[in-house]
Amino acid sequence: MKTWTITALRLKGRDKGSYWLVLPYVLFFVAFVAYPLLFSLILVFHRWNVVSPMEWVGLKNFVRLLQDPQFFRSIVNTLIFLSIHIPLQIVIALCLALLLNARIRGRGFFRAVYFLPVVVSGVAVTLLWQQLYSYDYGVLNTILRGLGLSGLPWLIDRTLAMPSIALMATWKNVGIYIVLFLAGLQNINRELYEAASIDGAGPGRQFLHITLPQLSPATLVVVVLSTIGGFSLFIEPYVLTGGGPMQSTLSGMLYIYNQAFYFNHMGYAATLGVVYALLIFGVVLLQRKVLGSEAGE
């Protein structure tokens, strides 16, 4: 009995020590997650410009949102970006992952090189691509003119601006999706390929009937992460175009930022943010329902 009592006291002392270990995370969560979220939910029902006191407006912010064509335009722009970015991301990441999964020299070096843009500052990458896209002296147009072609207005034409941003975002983020596909490829049982080869299946059929189905879980993760990242599109249009030309690159996040920090409509910006978060949540749930069945979830 005495032994059990001593053991219980020791465990109780350890439990007290564990509280101190989790305290930094709890403080971080309260300060940077719980409090901002609660404050945003309060702002939804108020008008506030930071300087004057908050004014209760009830549901007027939601009424304004439903009558705001610019917000819906920003949603359409974001969906256009996603329709270009996600397929491009999947195809490029999968192709490069297949190459890096093969037995080639310097695989470790190429894996590091492809992942490097992910860890580079987003602003730095955007400024680099701004120089590449420059109409007068950009590298891309210089190459085109050297081939006897005319330069393209990459960022000043409303039909080219969003695809140009999607291409840049794909280059910036493709490294992390290469890693995900590469992990999926390395987890495929090699015996499946050996059995298929014995049955006379060529590389094409092996890819369609073995590789792609086995990569379904990795593909689902890539699609979901690409979607969340695409809805978070901000730095690229903010630096490259400012939302132009003619609001063709005005993303949802950029519009929320403008309402909050350019016009000081904090209550309305909070409303936009809440609705935008619910939209992202709904899209991701839909993706998981559609693609999750194929991935075996």
C-alpha positions in Angstrom: 0.0 0.0 0.0 2.8 2.3 0.9 4.5 1.6 -2.5 1.3 2.5 -4.4 1.0 5.8 -2.4 4.6 6.8 -3.2 4.1 6.0 -6.9 0.9 8.0 -7.0 2.6 11.0 -5.5 5.4 10.7 -8.0 3.0 10.6 -10.9 1.1 13.6 -9.5 4.4 15.6 -9.4 5.1 14.6 -13.0 1.7 15.8 -14.0 2.4 19.2 -12.5 5.6 19.4 -14.5 3.8 18.6 -17.7 1.5 21.6 -17.3 4.6 23.9 -17.4 5.7 22.1 -20.6 2.5 22.8 -22.4 2.1 26.3 -21.0 4.0 28.0 -23.9 1.8 26.4 -26.5 -1.3 27.3 -24.6 -0.2 31.0 -24.4 0.7 31.0 -28.1 -2.7 29.5 -29.0 -4.6 32.0 -26.8 -2.7 35.0 -28.1 -2.4 34.2 -31.8 -5.4 31.9 -32.5 -8.2 32.1 -30.0 -8.1 35.8 -29.3 -7.9 36.9 -33.0 -10.7 34.5 -33.9 -12.9 35.7 -31.1 -12.2 39.4 -31.9 -12.9 38.8 -35.6 -16.3 37.2 -34.7 -17.1 40.3 -32.6 -16.0 42.7 -35.4 -18.4 41.0 -37.8 -21.3 42.8 -36.1 -19.5 46.2 -35.8 -18.3 49.1 -37.8 -14.7 50.1 -36.8 -12.1 52.1 -38.5 -9.4 51.6 -35.8 -9.5 55.3 -34.7 -13.1 55.7 -33.6 -14.9 53.4 -31.2 -16.7 50.3 -32.5 -20.3 50.8 -33.6 -22.8 48.0 -33.5 -24.4 47.4 -36.9 -25.9 44.0 -36.6 -26.0 42.1 -39.9 -25.4 45.2 -42.1 -21.9 43.9 -43.0 -23.4 40.7 -44.4 -26.0 42.7 -46.4 -23.1 44.8 -47.8 -21.2 41.7 -48.7 -24.2 40.3 -50.7 -24.4 43.6 -52.6 -20.6 43.9 -53.2 -19.7 43.0 -56.8 -16.0 43.4 -56.2 -16.0 40.6 -53.6 -17.6 38.2 -56.0 -15.2 39.4 -58.7 -12.3 38.5 -56.4 -13.8 35.1 -55.8 -14.1 34.4 -59.6 -10.5 35.6 -60.1 -9.4 33.2 -57.3 -11.3 30.3 -58.9 -9.7 31.1 -62.3 -6.3 31.0 -60.6 -7.1 27.7 -59.0 -8.3 26.2 -62.3 -4.9 27.0 -63.8 -2.7 26.5 -60.8 -3.9 23.1 -59.4 -3.7 21.1 -62.7 -0.4 22.7 -63.6 0.9 22.0 -60.1 -0.1 18.3 -60.2 1.3 17.6 -63.7 4.6 19.3 -63.1 5.1 18.0 -59.6 4.3 14.4 -60.7 6.5 14.5 -63.7 9.5 15.8 -61.7 8.8 13.3 -58.9 8.9 10.5 -61.5 12.2 11.7 -62.8 13.7 12.1 -59.3 12.4 8.6 -58.4 14.4 7.1 -61.2 18.0 6.0 -60.7 19.9 9.1 -62.0 23.1 10.7 -60.9 22.8 13.6 -58.5 19.3 12.9 -57.3 19.9 14.5 -53.9 21.2 17.6 -55.6 18.2 18.0 -57.9 15.8 17.3 -55.0 17.4 20.2 -53.1 17.3 22.5 -56.1 13.6 21.9 -56.8 12.7 22.5 -53.2 14.8 25.7 -52.9 12.1 28.1 -54.1 9.8 26.9 -51.3 12.1 28.2 -48.6 12.9 31.5 -50.4 11.0 34.6 -49.4 7.8 35.0 -51.4 8.4 38.7 -51.9 11.9 38.0 -53.3 10.6 35.4 -55.7 7.8 37.7 -56.8 10.3 40.5 -57.5 12.4 38.1 -59.5 9.5 37.1 -61.7 8.5 40.8 -62.0 11.8 41.3 -63.8 11.3 38.2 -65.9 7.8 39.4 -66.9 8.8 43.0 -67.7 7.5 44.0 -71.1 10.4 46.2 -72.2 13.5 44.5 -70.7 12.3 41.2 -69.2 14.2 38.0 -69.9 11.1 36.2 -71.4 10.3 38.9 -73.9 14.0 39.3 -74.7 14.1 35.6 -75.6 10.9 36.0 -77.7 12.3 38.9 -79.6 15.5 37.1 -80.2 13.4 34.4 -81.9 11.8 37.0 -84.1 8.6 37.1 -82.1 6.8 40.0 -80.4 7.0 40.4 -76.7 3.9 39.5 -74.6 2.3 41.9 -72.1 2.5 39.3 -69.3 1.2 41.4 -66.5 -0.5 44.3 -68.3 -3.0 42.2 -70.3 -6.1 41.1 -68.4 -6.2 37.7 -70.2 -2.5 36.9 -69.5 -2.0 38.4 -66.0 -3.7 35.7 -64.0 -2.1 32.8 -65.9 1.2 34.5 -65.5 0.7 34.7 -61.8 -0.4 31.0 -61.7 2.8 30.0 -63.5 4.9 31.9 -61.0 3.1 30.4 -58.0 3.5 26.9 -59.4 7.2 27.4 -59.8 7.4 28.8 -56.2 5.4 25.9 -54.6 6.1 22.9 -56.7 9.0 21.7 -54.5 6.8 20.7 -51.6 4.4 18.7 -53.9 7.3 16.9 -55.5 8.3 15.7 -52.0 4.7 14.5 -51.4 4.5 12.6 -54.7 8.0 11.3 -54.3 7.1 9.8 -50.9 4.0 8.2 -52.5 6.1 6.7 -55.3 8.6 5.2 -52.9 5.8 3.6 -50.9 4.5 1.7 -53.9 5.2 -2.0 -53.7 7.8 -2.8 -56.4 6.3 -6.3 -56.7 3.2 -4.8 -58.4 5.4 -3.6 -61.3 7.2 -6.9 -61.5 3.9 -8.8 -61.7 2.6 -6.4 -64.3 5.8 -6.7 -66.4 5.5 -10.5 -66.3 1.9 -10.2 -67.6 3.1 -8.1 -70.5 2.1 -4.6 -69.3 4.3 -1.8 -70.7 5.4 1.3 -68.9 2.3 3.2 -70.0 -0.2 0.7 -68.7 1.8 0.3 -65.5 1.6 4.1 -64.9 -2.2 4.2 -65.5 -3.1 1.0 -63.6 -0.5 1.0 -60.8 1.2 4.3 -60.3 -1.8 6.7 -60.5 -4.2 4.6 -58.3 -1.5 4.0 -55.7 -0.8 7.8 -55.7 -4.4 8.7 -55.0 -3.8 9.5 -51.3 -0.8 11.7 -52.2 -2.9 13.4 -55.0 -5.7 14.2 -52.6 -3.2 15.9 -50.2 -1.7 17.8 -53.1 -5.1 19.0 -54.3 -6.2 20.1 -50.8 -3.0 21.9 -50.0 -2.9 23.6 -53.4 -6.5 24.7 -53.0 -5.8 26.2 -49.5 -2.7 27.8 -50.8 -4.5 29.1 -53.9 -7.2 30.7 -51.9 -4.5 32.4 -49.8 -3.1 34.1 -52.9 -1.9 37.5 -51.8 1.8 38.3 -52.3 1.9 37.7 -56.0 -0.9 40.0 -57.1 -0.1 42.5 -54.4 3.5 42.9 -55.7 3.1 42.2 -59.4 -0.1 43.9 -60.4 -1.8 45.4 -57.3 -5.0 43.5 -58.4 -4.9 44.9 -62.0 -5.2 45.3 -64.8 -8.9 46.1 -64.5 -9.1 44.0 -61.3 -8.4 40.8 -63.3 -5.9 39.6 -60.6 -7.8 40.9 -57.5 -7.7 37.8 -55.3 -10.0 37.3 -52.3 -7.2 37.8 -49.8 -6.0 40.9 -51.5 -9.5 42.4 -51.5 -9.9 41.6 -47.8 -6.5 43.2 -47.1 -7.5 46.4 -49.0 -10.7 46.7 -47.1 -8.9 46.3 -43.7 -5.7 48.2 -44.2 -6.4 50.6 -47.1 -9.9 51.7 -46.4 -9.9 50.8 -42.6 -13.2 48.9 -42.9 -12.2 46.5 -40.2 -15.7 45.2 -39.4 -16.4 44.5 -43.1 -13.0 43.0 -43.6 -13.7 40.6 -40.7 -17.0 39.6 -42.3 -15.3 39.0 -45.6 -12.7 36.9 -43.8 -15.2 34.7 -42.0 -17.2 34.1 -45.2 -14.0 33.4 -47.1 -12.9 30.9 -44.6 -16.3 29.1 -44.7 -16.0 29.1 -48.5 -12.5 27.4 -48.3 -13.8 24.9 -45.8 -16.7 24.0 -48.1 -14.5 23.6 -51.2 -12.0 21.4 -49.3 -14.9 19.2 -47.9 -16.2 18.8 -51.4 -12.8 17.8 -52.7 -12.4 15.3 -49.9 -15.8 13.8 -50.7 -15.1 13.6 -54.4 -11.4 12.5 -54.3 -11.5 10.8 -51.0 -13.5 7.9 -52.3 -10.9 7.3 -55.0 -8.1 7.5 -52.4 -9.8 4.9 -50.3 -10.8 7.2 -47.5 
